[in-house]
């Protein structure tokens, strides 16, 4: 069930957002739009996110991460990551997302406080320079890079 992705502009203009009924805050509005990777992202979803943000200027736009791409396949194809979806919603809505995933300082603070860690005694190990290693470095942690994912030897030179 649901609405088809091929809605016309007129259909989108008249759309009443039935999928959010019963999920509104006490104010009767959506208080946050959270964007995680959606392999079925389309123009209709972009319009819905944009209009929800327009209807509540106080709503928070949240990104689970800003990964520009993910590597897939035996030939390491770059496929658009969540960052591409986030940037589309930011551009259409005129809003800036708050990133709560790596390399978010909010996430680093939460991890350090929740687990009673000392950042300088903690190491972040990951496969991306732009998120994992940056996360560790920005948080005052040590960082380690494995070459089994997005980074390779050429990317660290």
C-alpha positions, 0 to 999 in steps of 0.5 A: 500500500502507499502512494505511487512514486510517480505522483504529478505535481498537482497530486503532490500539491493536494497530498494530505500526508496520511502516513503521519496521522497518529504520529504527530506531537502534542502540537499536532505537527511533526517535530523532526524529519530524520534521514537515513539511507533509503534505497527507494528515495524518490521525488515524492519522498523529497516533496513530503520531507520538504513540506513537513519541514515547511509546515513546522519551521521549528522541526529538526532535520536530522541526518543519521550520517553524511556518507557521500557514497558506499562501495559495493560490488567486486569492482568497488562501485561508488553508489550514492550514500545517505549524504546525497539524500540529506543534501537533496532535502537540505537544498529543497527545504533550505534547512541544514541537517544536524548530523548525529552519526560519525563524525558528529561531536554529539555522538562522540560526547554521548559515547564518552559520557554513556560509557564513562570513557576518557577520549584520549584513552579510546581508539576509533577504528573504521574504514573511512577517512571522512567519517570514522577517522575524522570522528576519532580525531575530532573527539580527541581519540586515537584512530585506526584505519582498516583498508577493508572498506571505503579507504585504500592505500591510495586514499591515505597518501 
